[in-house]
Structure formats: C-alpha cells, structure tokens
Amino acid sequence: METDFRTAVESNKDIVYKIAYAGCGNAADAEDIFQDVFMKLLESGKKFESGEHLKRWLIRVTVNQVKMHRRREKYRKTVILDGTEAADSSAVCDTAENKLIRSAVLELPEKYRIIVLLYYYEDRTVKEIGRILRLNEQTVKTRLHRARLMLKDELKEDWSND
Amino acid sequence: MTDRERIKRAFESISPSEELVGSVLAAGSRRTAAGTARKRRLPATFTAAAAGLLLAAGLGAAVSGTIDFKSVFGGYVRVADDTLANSLMGQVSNVSYKVSDDDYMITVTGVTGSKNTLMAIAEISRKDGSPVVDSFVNKPQSDHLMDFDMRFDISGFGSYGSAGGGIGASVNEKGNIGIFLDISSERALSGKTITMEGVNFYPGELYRDFLNENQIGKSITKDHRGYVHWNGGNEPVDISDESVMGLPLEWTLSFKYTASDKALAVKKYVMSDKNASESVSFYQSIYHINTDPDGISRLEDSFEYESVCTVREIEISAADIILNVSYPLSEYEFSPEYSVMKSVGNEAYLIRTDGSRIPLKIGSRTGQSDEENMYLQIHLECMGEQDSAREFIDVDCIESICINGTVFHVE
C-alpha cells in the first residue's frame, strides 16, 4: 500500500502540481491542492486498472479541487483581490522566454488554461481531454481554438499557432 | 521550435518542491501505519503573513475589564435576554500586540460566538487618551495607499479551507479605530489563537474605488482583508485627487479565544436509520454564463434546480447552526458555463419548544467533492423576524429545525 502510494506520487507529482498551478496561478494554492489531491487518493482506497487510469483520475480530481478552491474563495464575505503571489522558487532561474510563455498561458481564463496544459504539455488528444474534463469534444476544440487566438494575440511572433 | 515545445519548456520548471512531496509521502506512511483512512488534511505548508515583518516599537498585552454583551456587541447582534447575552461572552487570554508607533495601544474589547463562530472587537487607541482620528494626516496617495492591509490568521489552521468571514475597521464613537472580526469555520475556533494584523488606515470611498479599479487580473489570496469605513466625526475628511487622510501604522494583535460553556452547548440531529426524515430538498439558482473570446461574460439564462440532499448532521448552538449535507453532483456543479447559487429559494427556521419560530439565514458554505457527490457544510445564522438583524439564541429552548418543509428534531 505504502509502495503503491509512493509510486503514485512520484509518477504523477509533476502533472498534478502543474495543473494545480495553472488552475490557481500561484504556488501557495497549488501546494494546498497538491496535498489535498493525494490525500483524496489515500482516502479513496480506489483500485486502478493501470497507471494511465490512475493518472486520469488524479487529473480529474485536481481539476475538481481547483474549482472547489475557487468556489470556496467566492463564499468568503470580505475577500478582495490582491496582487501578491507567493514566491515560486522553482521558476526563479527560468529564461525570459519561458516566463513570457508561462505568463501568457496563466493570463488565459481558467477553463482555457487547463485544456492548453493537457493538450500541449501532456500531449492529450481533444477526445481524451473531453473525457477527463467531462466536456464534449466540440467544446474542447472551441476552447482550444480560442486559447490559441489569445496566445497568438499576446505572444505575437513567439507563438506560431502550429 | 513548435508551440508544443514552447509550452513544455515553459512549464518544465513548475514542479513541486521536495519538501512538499516529502510531506505527502510522510502523510501516506503515517496513514498506512495507522491502518485507517480518516479525513483529512495535512498541515499546510504556508501560513498567512508573518508577524515578524513588523518593526514593533510598541509591545504589550491588554484586555479590557468586565463589560456587558450589549455595550460591546449590541450594534452587531441581538440577544433577547441580558442574562443569556452575558453568559455568551467568551474568554480572552494570552493577549499580545505590537505597533510600529509606541504612542498607540491595542485592547481586546470583547469576544463572543460559539465553538465554530467568533466575533471579536478590538480597539486601537492612543496612550495619551486623545482620539486617534486627530492623528490622521494627509498623505499623498503614492506614499501609502497601496500599503493598506488587514488580515487574520488562526493558529493551526494553515491556509486552506480554514475560515470564512471578514475583518473590518471603523472609527468608533471615541474617535478611535474599532476592529471587528466575524468568522465562522468548519473547525473549532474556541481554544485557538487568533492573530490580526494590518498596515495603515484610510477612510472613505476613495480607497475602495481604487481597489476596485485595480483588482482585475490579480489573484485571490487566501487572506481576508477589510475596508476602513469612515463613520464618525463632525470634521469633513479632506480627500482630493492628490491626497487622502490616513494613519501610517503597522500593527498586529493576537489572543486566545475560549467560548463560554453556554456558548459551547449544542443540540444535535445525527442521521440514523431510525429517523425517516433524513433527506431534504435544497434549491439552487443556476446561472448560465456565456463568455465570448474577449473574455466578456453575459448571463444567458437562469433557472431553479432542486437537489435532494442527505442531511448527515445538524448542530445548533447559540451563535450558529452547522448543517452537514451531501448530494449527487449535478452537471452544473463544476461547469465553467454555470454559476450555482445555493442560498436562493430556501426556507429554514428553528422551532422553539413553545412552537414559535426563528428564521435562519444561510451564511458561508464549505465543501469538498469526490467523483460522484458533493459534501457540503452549510453555516446558518439566526435572524430576527422583524428586521433581519443577526440574533444569538438560547439552545435550551430549541426543539427542532425545519428546512424547506422537512422537520428534524434535535436533542
């Protein structure tokens, strides 16, 4: 059980964290979501048919947790917005181009961000993304198309829309 | 380089720290060793802002003397009986504060609430007794306007899913600054140390407008912040385009809150096979939002949706009612196209032993979901029938609670 859990964490830590980060846009909230997702895995006692099945489940739970996080913030009465983000130590030494691309992706509406990450980073097909996010394929295509237009508009020559 | 390669490279460095992964693996080991799969959560790695940033010219501890409920909380919450009201005053201990200017002090005026609710009032005053408002000075916006900040933190809660509520400040009748904290939580607040802190005070609409204009595109933080309202004083506040009245002050206050025995008393309904009435309809307003490629959202449609909830537990205290329910996730719950409002169209009230009713208002909600169900904790507050003012009650007089027509007996 412990070995299984360790394997599950080690194999999926990056994608879970990246989706959490893309979803909420800052490291502090991404860390909270990361912990919650793997706690859910522990609590679920769920048996998975394969590593891919586990990964899809974790991605789905991460997306849910991102949405729950945003919803929970909405419920709070006296919350205002603020520009201070937790320091993202992992990205401090990154290149200017990487920061520019990342920033453009993070500026996208949330529903586009995660699709972009799954499509471009995770190499998921539109069909797979639809299954994971419970969206029909056309919706995924439309959002991907809109996201590309926004990225092209923001990044100009740094984005080729290939 | 292709777009795909660009994205991969851009996100390659976004990865969890070794400490974070280690904490999750350690939790897994503990859980395995314990042989159970109990809920929930890891200690969060991040806590709210550190008090150590303060320059701390003043350091001390103060709590006000014996005071009655009405004089402190009369403007915020009503209690029918004075004896009951005073029995709901909580205890304050381990008070400490720091301020950046040694001429100022902070006093906790009073606390009340229940196990899961806390109302606290504190006052920032000058040691020489002169009104604080006399020390407000004209400041160019560029100097301090961006620095205004108020927040609270609860010991041991970490940063996630901790508490909902608000913190605010106003100028009180003595011309000092009153700090008002009103929070509720899914976890016990009684016995916890509460820390509040802030930087600078600015009265008036100007600052609020400034915040509203500049919030677009920023992330929501986990911290709670408040506004300063200018309530008192006969002197008009001089706010021009170039300057705003303000008080430069960095402060932090912490204290331990302990609810009174009366405030901790509860009556409960717990789901059991013997009780047939464990499901209740819950109405939600669904808003269909369409967002165009430019990011402009429009309301396409709205309609009522009925969920059948399983009521798992209800806990009634003097200050709040906590309702734990679960229901199957609907197609609207996490859809980005829909916004779900849960407080509309529902009717809930307490029934006293004499048959009279106390209307309830739905407050904050927290929850989590698995792939099939939403598990929600709903916080309800009592309100007066005449003016909807918040009310604290005597739980001994409560016999049952009615939610959308279904009655649950409590004991």
Interface residues (C-beta under 8 A of the other chain):
Chain A: M1 E2 F5 R6 V9 E10 K13 D14 V16 Y17 K18 Y21 A22 C24 G25 N26 A28 D29 E31 D32 F34 Q35 D36 F38 M39 K40 L42 E43 S44 G45 W57 R60 V61 V63 N64 K67 M68 H69 R70 R71 R72 E73 Y75 R76 K77 T78 V79 I80 L81 D82 G83 T84 E85 A86 D88 S89 S90 A91 C93 D94 E97 N98 K99 I101 R102 V105 E107 P109 E110 K111 V116 L117 Y120 Y121 D123 R146 L149 M150 L151 D158 W159 S160 N161 D162
Chain B: T2 D3 R4 R6 I7 K8 R9 A10 F11 E12 S13 I14 S15 P16 S17 L20 V21 S23 V24 L25 A27 G28 S29 R31 T32 A37 R38 K39 R40 R41 L42 A44 T45 F46 G158 S159 Y160 G161 G164 G165 G166 I167 G168 L211 Q215 I216 G217 K218 S219 I220 T221 K222 D223 H224 R225 G226 Y227 T291 P293 G295 F334 P336 S364 R365 T366 G367 Q368 S369 D370 E371
